[in-house]
Amino acid sequence: MDFSRSLTRIILQKNSRTSSTASYASFDAPLRTLKEGLHVLELFHGPTLAFKDFGLQLLGNLFEDQIHRTDKSINVLGATSGDTGAAAIAGLANKKGVKVFILFPEGRVSPLQERQMTCTGAENIYPIPIRGSFDDAQHIIKELFGDLNFKASYGLSAVNSINLARILGQCIYYLRAWLQLPAEERSKPGTAGPEFIVPTGNFGNVLAGWLASKMGLPIPSFQIATNQNDILHRLFTTGSYHPGKVDPSLAPSMDIQVASNFERYLFYLRGKDGNVVASEMARLKERGGLSLSDFDPDTFTATRSDDEDIREAIRSCYQEFNYIIDPHTACGFKQINPDRSTVILSTAHPAKFPETIKESIGIESTHPTLEALKEKPPITYPAEPNASAVRELIKKHA
């Protein structure tokens, strides 16, 4: 598939309500050079200061366009480990014909991330705290979407990266970064080029880059940067996919043990045979894991960072480059090859995690939009951590 034509068709529709101008005019993704050959792609200049703003501003406009064309209202449903919920809410708050129900693990997102979801004042937004982890919230979402009668009756639409439109919207990160690289650091097809290091827990962000490379963007390799919840590190180093218990960390948006986009990658590994994938996913559910003896990591490698690694990366980056990174981006500094050009995707503004920044380098990291949230009252709609309770809440407010 031709990269430029495919993305132009999907995203850059100049005469559409969902044009790139409508979705991205208010923010950009600058490439910050720390030293020769080492760059950081700043993806935190959107309305909620996180990389997911790009895909979710687009998705919000796509939903709005759909409602305008069909004159049918929808109910958007999602789960978040921190950034997805806030970005989805920012993309859909106060839009006509849509209500937004976002599940988040109570006490397991940063306080400012929670305020971004609960202090909007928008009447069509329903933040739902539940006991448990992000994986528990995501499981509820998948169960509700599996109830086809309920899905159809209430016009459910997905906002997580299980919605492929969001993944496609994120492909542009990599093109944007590649176009900003010095000419001598870009690769040509068939030659060595820059490595992209991507902090990720759910595999969606790096899958977008991998898809872009398969569409023709010349990126020869991707390094997956995980925190101590290292399901993807284990997968790409051992071929074993066995989810475990979520261990809360300093990088809470990556506190995930069930990477929902793993199934999409498996689809390509299995020759795009949906029946084989369905069989393996059923075996995963039955046995609690998969051991892929013939696993091919393709262009992927992976690293793992625990909380002390994160603190050390924040300290080192500030001392060496006078540059402050958030705890998720810090995972991307674990293993950098000095002999090649490297682009690290910076996923969130450090001000969203002020306690960790203060603890690591003694600096108060702030941002005006986050400070303003501290003056607003939070509103939540608590529910028991099961699909039945969330289903009834949606029926009540949809």
Backbone torsions as a table, in degrees:
resi	resn	phi	psi	omega
1	MET	NA	133.5	178.9
2	ASP	-72.5	124.6	-172.6
3	PHE	-61.5	-51.2	-174.0
4	SER	-66.3	-41.5	-178.5
5	ARG	-66.6	-41.2	-176.4
6	SER	-66.3	-45.1	-179.9
7	LEU	-70.7	-35.2	176.7
8	THR	-60.9	-42.9	-179.1
9	ARG	-64.4	-39.5	-175.2
10	ILE	-78.6	-42.0	-167.8
11	ILE	-111.9	-45.3	-168.7
12	LEU	-92.1	55.9	179.6
13	GLN	-86.3	98.3	-170.5
14	LYS	-62.1	-29.9	-176.7
15	ASN	-98.1	12.1	-176.2
16	SER	-102.1	153.5	172.5
17	ARG	-63.3	-17.5	-175.8
18	THR	-106.2	31.6	-177.4
19	SER	-67.0	164.7	177.4
20	SER	-60.4	-34.2	178.8
21	THR	-62.8	-44.9	-179.7
22	ALA	-64.5	-36.1	-173.7
23	SER	-88.5	-32.3	-168.7
24	TYR	-126.3	8.2	-174.0
25	ALA	-64.3	-26.1	-173.1
26	SER	-91.2	-2.4	179.2
27	PHE	-155.1	165.6	-173.5
28	ASP	-138.8	179.8	177.8
29	ALA	-130.2	79.0	-178.7
30	PRO	-71.4	148.3	176.0
31	LEU	-96.8	114.1	-179.3
32	ARG	-95.7	122.9	178.6
33	THR	-91.6	119.4	178.3
34	LEU	-85.6	-37.3	172.9
35	LYS	-161.7	173.3	-179.0
36	GLU	-56.8	122.7	177.1
37	GLY	87.5	-3.3	179.5
38	LEU	-127.0	118.1	-173.7
39	HIS	-130.5	152.5	174.5
40	VAL	-122.3	124.4	176.1
41	LEU	-89.8	110.8	-175.5
42	GLU	-83.1	104.9	-177.7
43	LEU	-103.3	23.2	-174.1
44	PHE	-114.4	28.2	-178.5
45	HIS	-102.0	18.4	176.8
46	GLY	-90.4	-174.9	-174.4
47	PRO	-63.7	-26.5	178.0
48	THR	-112.0	11.6	173.8
49	LEU	63.1	36.8	179.1
50	ALA	-143.8	156.2	-175.5
51	PHE	-62.0	-24.5	-175.8
52	LYS	-73.1	-10.3	176.6
53	ASP	-58.5	-37.3	-177.0
54	PHE	-59.7	-56.4	-178.1
55	GLY	-66.9	-34.9	-173.1
56	LEU	-85.5	-24.7	169.0
57	GLN	-65.0	-43.2	176.7
58	LEU	-62.4	-47.1	-177.6
59	LEU	-62.7	-40.4	177.1
60	GLY	-59.5	-40.8	178.2
61	ASN	-70.9	-33.5	175.1
62	LEU	-64.1	-43.5	177.3
63	PHE	-61.0	-44.8	-179.6
64	GLU	-60.8	-41.1	179.1
65	ASP	-64.2	-41.1	178.9
66	GLN	-62.1	-44.9	179.5
67	ILE	-63.0	-40.5	-179.9
68	HIS	-64.2	-41.6	-176.9
69	ARG	-74.5	-38.7	-173.8
70	THR	-97.1	-16.5	-175.2
71	ASP	57.8	33.0	177.6
72	LYS	-120.6	129.2	178.6
73	SER	-75.3	159.7	179.6
74	ILE	-135.2	161.6	172.5
75	ASN	-120.3	117.7	-177.0
76	VAL	-93.9	132.0	-174.4
77	LEU	-125.3	133.9	179.8
78	GLY	-155.7	163.1	173.1
79	ALA	-122.7	151.5	-176.6
80	THR	-141.9	145.9	169.5
81	SER	-100.6	7.9	176.2
82	GLY	151.4	-65.5	-170.9
83	ASP	-85.6	-35.6	-177.0
84	THR	-58.4	-47.1	-176.9
85	GLY	-60.0	-47.7	-178.7
86	ALA	-63.9	-42.4	-179.1
87	ALA	-68.0	-38.9	177.4
88	ALA	-64.1	-42.5	179.3
89	ILE	-63.8	-42.3	178.4
90	ALA	-63.2	-31.8	-179.5
91	GLY	-81.1	-15.3	-172.4
92	LEU	-127.4	-7.7	-177.8
93	ALA	-58.2	130.9	175.5
94	ASN	67.2	10.1	174.0
95	LYS	-76.1	140.4	-177.8
96	LYS	-73.3	141.5	174.2
97	GLY	81.9	12.1	-178.6
98	VAL	-140.2	137.5	168.5
99	LYS	-120.4	146.3	-170.8
100	VAL	-122.2	123.3	179.5
101	PHE	-116.7	113.3	-175.6
102	ILE	-118.6	119.6	175.8
103	LEU	-89.7	137.4	174.1
104	PHE	-142.1	148.7	-179.1
105	PRO	-72.5	118.1	-175.4
106	GLU	-60.3	126.4	177.9
107	GLY	78.7	4.4	-176.1
108	ARG	-118.2	10.1	169.0
109	VAL	-115.1	161.4	-179.4
110	SER	-67.0	151.2	-179.8
111	PRO	-54.6	-38.7	-179.5
112	LEU	-73.3	-35.1	174.1
113	GLN	-60.8	-41.2	179.5
114	GLU	-64.3	-41.6	179.0
115	ARG	-64.7	-33.4	177.4
116	GLN	-62.5	-26.9	178.8
117	MET	-89.8	-33.0	-168.4
118	THR	-104.8	-4.2	-175.4
119	CYS	-117.7	26.4	-176.5
120	THR	-78.7	-29.9	-175.6
121	GLY	76.6	1.4	-179.3
122	ALA	-77.8	134.5	-175.2
123	GLU	-77.2	-13.5	-179.2
124	ASN	-99.0	13.3	-175.8
125	ILE	-112.0	131.3	-178.4
126	TYR	-129.6	90.2	175.5
127	PRO	-76.8	130.2	-172.9
128	ILE	-121.1	100.2	175.8
129	PRO	-76.8	137.0	176.1
130	ILE	-131.6	152.9	174.4
131	ARG	-73.9	136.7	178.4
132	GLY	124.3	-160.2	-176.5
133	SER	-106.5	175.1	173.5
134	PHE	-58.5	-40.4	-179.7
135	ASP	-59.2	-36.6	177.0
136	ASP	-64.8	-42.5	178.2
137	ALA	-64.7	-43.2	179.8
138	GLN	-64.1	-36.1	178.3
139	HIS	-62.7	-41.2	177.2
140	ILE	-61.8	-43.6	179.5
141	ILE	-59.1	-48.0	-177.9
142	LYS	-64.6	-36.8	178.2
143	GLU	-65.2	-40.8	179.6
144	LEU	-67.3	-39.1	177.1
145	PHE	-70.8	-22.7	175.7
146	GLY	-75.5	-16.4	175.2
147	ASP	-84.5	88.4	-169.4
148	LEU	-64.4	-33.7	178.5
149	ASN	-66.4	-44.9	178.5
150	PHE	-64.6	-42.3	179.9
151	LYS	-58.9	-45.7	-178.6
152	ALA	-71.0	-41.3	-176.3
153	SER	-63.8	-35.1	-175.2
154	TYR	-109.0	9.8	175.1
155	GLY	57.0	48.5	-177.5
156	LEU	-71.8	138.1	173.2
157	SER	-132.4	146.4	-175.4
158	ALA	-91.8	146.0	177.5
159	VAL	-117.3	-15.4	177.1
160	ASN	-72.0	177.0	-179.6
161	SER	-71.7	1.6	166.9
162	ILE	-66.9	-16.4	173.3
163	ASN	-86.0	112.8	-173.2
164	LEU	-63.0	-28.0	179.8
165	ALA	-59.0	-34.8	-179.8
166	ARG	-69.4	-39.1	177.2
167	ILE	-61.9	-45.0	-179.9
168	LEU	-63.4	-37.0	177.2
169	GLY	-63.3	-29.1	-179.3
170	GLN	-81.9	-12.1	177.0
171	CYS	-58.4	-27.9	-175.1
172	ILE	-68.1	-20.2	177.1
173	TYR	-53.1	-45.5	-170.7
174	TYR	-73.8	-38.1	174.7
175	LEU	-65.3	-42.6	179.4
176	ARG	-60.3	-43.9	179.2
177	ALA	-65.6	-46.4	-176.3
178	TRP	-61.2	-38.8	-179.9
179	LEU	-69.8	-22.9	179.3
180	GLN	-89.2	-11.1	180.0
181	LEU	-67.2	147.9	171.1
182	PRO	-56.2	143.5	-174.3
183	ALA	-54.4	-38.0	-177.4
184	GLU	-70.8	-15.2	179.9
185	GLU	-96.0	-11.4	176.6
186	ARG	-75.2	153.7	176.8
187	SER	-103.0	159.7	169.1
188	LYS	-107.1	156.3	-179.7
189	PRO	-51.1	129.1	178.2
190	GLY	89.5	0.8	179.7
191	THR	-119.9	163.0	178.2
192	ALA	-68.4	146.1	-179.3
193	GLY	-150.2	-161.0	-174.2
194	PRO	-68.8	147.7	171.2
195	GLU	-97.7	135.6	176.9
196	PHE	-103.0	125.1	178.0
197	ILE	-105.0	124.6	-170.4
198	VAL	-125.9	110.4	171.9
199	PRO	-67.0	127.0	-177.1
200	THR	-158.3	148.2	174.3
201	GLY	-118.3	-34.4	-175.0
202	ASN	-100.5	-1.4	174.5
203	PHE	74.2	0.8	-177.6
204	GLY	-72.1	-44.3	-175.6
205	ASN	-64.1	-45.4	-179.1
206	VAL	-75.8	-28.8	174.8
207	LEU	-62.3	-37.1	177.3
208	ALA	-60.0	-42.5	177.9
209	GLY	-65.4	-41.7	179.0
210	TRP	-62.3	-41.8	177.4
211	LEU	-63.8	-39.9	177.7
212	ALA	-61.2	-39.2	178.7
213	SER	-66.5	-35.7	178.6
214	LYS	-71.4	-22.1	176.4
215	MET	-86.1	-1.8	173.4
216	GLY	122.8	-8.9	178.1
217	LEU	-71.1	123.8	-171.0
218	PRO	-77.9	76.1	173.3
219	ILE	-113.6	112.2	-172.8
220	PRO	-80.2	-20.3	-176.5
221	SER	-156.1	151.7	178.2
222	PHE	-129.6	135.9	173.6
223	GLN	-110.2	122.8	178.7
224	ILE	-87.2	121.6	-179.3
225	ALA	-105.4	113.7	-179.6
226	THR	-109.1	163.3	170.3
227	ASN	-92.7	-155.8	-176.2
228	GLN	-73.0	-12.6	169.9
229	ASN	-88.1	81.3	-159.0
230	ASP	-100.5	40.0	-178.2
231	ILE	-56.7	-39.1	-178.7
232	LEU	-75.9	-33.7	174.9
233	HIS	-62.1	-44.1	179.2
234	ARG	-65.0	-40.5	-179.7
235	LEU	-61.5	-48.4	-172.4
236	PHE	-84.7	-4.6	174.3
237	THR	-107.6	-23.1	-176.7
238	THR	-125.6	-14.7	-174.6
239	GLY	78.1	9.9	-179.0
240	SER	-104.3	129.2	178.2
241	TYR	-121.3	90.9	-178.4
242	HIS	-129.7	94.8	179.6
243	PRO	-58.6	142.0	178.6
244	GLY	-122.4	-156.4	-179.8
245	LYS	-82.1	138.0	178.2
246	VAL	-75.0	128.0	179.8
247	ASP	-109.0	108.8	-178.3
248	PRO	-52.5	138.1	-174.2
249	SER	-135.3	179.1	175.8
250	LEU	-73.8	-12.4	177.0
251	ALA	-114.1	74.0	-167.7
252	PRO	-65.7	-26.5	-179.6
253	SER	-68.8	-12.0	177.7
254	MET	-108.2	13.2	178.8
255	ASP	-81.0	76.5	-172.8
256	ILE	-137.4	140.0	174.5
257	GLN	-119.9	-6.9	176.6
258	VAL	-122.8	99.9	-177.4
259	ALA	-83.4	104.2	-170.6
260	SER	-63.9	-26.9	-179.7
261	ASN	-82.5	-2.6	173.2
262	PHE	-56.8	-37.2	-178.6
263	GLU	-62.5	-37.2	178.6
264	ARG	-66.6	-41.8	178.6
265	TYR	-64.3	-40.1	178.5
266	LEU	-60.6	-34.7	178.0
267	PHE	-57.9	-42.9	178.5
268	TYR	-72.7	-37.0	178.8
269	LEU	-63.3	-29.8	-177.1
270	ARG	-98.1	28.3	174.3
271	GLY	64.9	28.1	179.2
272	LYS	61.7	33.2	178.1
273	ASP	-97.5	100.4	-176.7
274	GLY	-61.9	-32.0	-179.7
275	ASN	-66.9	-40.2	178.7
276	VAL	-65.9	-43.1	179.7
277	VAL	-62.3	-44.8	179.6
278	ALA	-59.4	-39.9	179.0
279	SER	-65.2	-43.7	-179.5
280	GLU	-68.8	-36.8	178.1
281	MET	-68.5	-33.7	175.6
282	ALA	-66.9	-37.9	177.9
283	ARG	-67.8	-37.7	176.1
284	LEU	-59.3	-45.4	-179.4
285	LYS	-65.9	-39.0	-177.5
286	GLU	-71.3	-42.8	-172.9
287	ARG	-98.6	-12.0	-179.4
288	GLY	82.5	10.8	179.3
289	GLY	173.7	169.9	177.2
290	LEU	-134.3	139.7	170.7
291	SER	-114.1	111.3	-174.7
292	LEU	-99.4	91.8	-175.1
293	SER	-64.2	-26.5	-179.1
294	ASP	-102.7	23.7	-173.4
295	PHE	-65.5	131.4	177.9
296	ASP	-113.1	109.9	-178.9
297	PRO	-70.4	-4.4	178.7
298	ASP	55.1	-121.0	-176.7
299	THR	-97.9	14.6	-175.5
300	PHE	-97.5	141.0	161.3
301	THR	-126.5	175.7	-176.7
302	ALA	-150.4	152.2	174.9
303	THR	-132.0	166.2	-179.7
304	ARG	-132.9	134.0	177.6
305	SER	-126.6	128.3	172.8
306	ASP	-90.1	-176.6	-174.8
307	ASP	-62.5	-37.4	179.2
308	GLU	-69.3	-35.9	174.3
309	ASP	-60.1	-39.9	-179.7
310	ILE	-64.1	-48.3	178.8
311	ARG	-59.2	-43.3	-178.1
312	GLU	-65.3	-39.1	178.8
313	ALA	-65.1	-40.7	177.3
314	ILE	-62.4	-44.5	179.1
315	ARG	-63.5	-48.1	-175.9
316	SER	-64.3	-41.9	-179.1
317	CYS	-64.8	-38.8	179.9
318	TYR	-70.4	-41.9	-179.1
319	GLN	-67.4	-40.6	-174.9
320	GLU	-83.7	-37.1	-172.3
321	PHE	-119.9	-1.8	-175.1
322	ASN	55.1	43.2	-174.0
323	TYR	-133.0	130.6	-176.7
324	ILE	-100.8	129.5	179.2
325	ILE	-118.4	153.6	178.4
326	ASP	-82.6	169.0	-174.7
327	PRO	-62.9	-28.8	179.7
328	HIS	-75.1	-46.3	176.1
329	THR	-59.8	-33.6	179.9
330	ALA	-57.6	-32.1	178.7
331	CYS	-62.7	-24.7	-179.8
332	GLY	-75.8	-9.0	-179.2
333	PHE	-95.5	8.6	-174.2
334	LYS	-67.5	-41.1	-174.1
335	GLN	-146.0	97.1	-178.7
336	ILE	-110.9	128.2	178.7
337	ASN	-79.3	113.4	-176.4
338	PRO	-70.7	-11.3	-175.0
339	ASP	-95.4	6.4	178.9
340	ARG	-143.3	161.1	176.8
341	SER	-69.9	137.9	-175.5
342	THR	-132.7	136.7	173.0
343	VAL	-120.4	119.1	176.3
344	ILE	-100.7	127.3	178.2
345	LEU	-81.6	119.5	177.9
346	SER	-91.5	117.2	-165.5
347	THR	-93.4	-18.7	-177.0
348	ALA	-154.9	155.0	176.6
349	HIS	-72.2	137.0	-178.4
350	PRO	-60.4	-24.4	-178.7
351	ALA	-64.8	-15.5	177.8
352	LYS	-74.5	-11.9	-177.5
353	PHE	-132.9	59.6	-171.3
354	PRO	-63.6	-33.8	-178.3
355	GLU	-63.7	-44.9	-179.1
356	THR	-66.7	-39.8	179.0
357	ILE	-64.6	-44.6	179.7
358	LYS	-62.7	-43.2	180.0
359	GLU	-64.1	-35.5	-174.1
360	SER	-82.1	-42.8	-173.8
361	ILE	-130.5	4.0	175.4
362	GLY	71.0	23.4	-177.3
363	ILE	-117.7	139.4	174.9
364	GLU	-83.8	112.3	178.4
365	SER	-98.4	120.6	-176.0
366	THR	-132.2	165.4	174.6
367	HIS	-150.0	136.8	-174.5
368	PRO	-55.0	-40.7	-177.5
369	THR	-66.7	-31.1	178.7
370	LEU	-77.3	-37.6	178.9
371	GLU	-62.8	-36.6	-179.1
372	ALA	-64.7	-29.5	-178.7
373	LEU	-66.9	-25.8	-176.2
374	LYS	-66.6	-16.6	-178.7
375	GLU	-95.1	-2.4	-175.1
376	LYS	-105.0	145.4	-179.5
377	PRO	-77.9	135.3	177.0
378	PRO	-78.6	144.5	175.8
379	ILE	-127.8	125.7	179.7
380	THR	-132.1	166.1	178.6
381	TYR	-130.9	79.1	-174.6
382	PRO	-61.3	149.0	177.3
383	ALA	-146.1	153.9	173.5
384	GLU	-64.3	149.1	-173.8
385	PRO	-79.9	62.6	175.3
386	ASN	-150.2	160.1	-174.9
387	ALA	-64.7	-34.7	-178.2
388	SER	-62.5	-44.3	-178.9
389	ALA	-65.7	-42.4	-179.7
390	VAL	-69.0	-37.2	177.1
391	ARG	-58.8	-44.7	-179.6
392	GLU	-66.8	-36.3	177.8
393	LEU	-63.9	-42.1	178.8
394	ILE	-64.2	-44.1	179.5
395	LYS	-58.9	-37.1	-177.7
396	LYS	-67.7	-37.9	-171.2
397	HIS	-108.1	-14.4	-174.6
398	ALA	-63.3	NA	NA
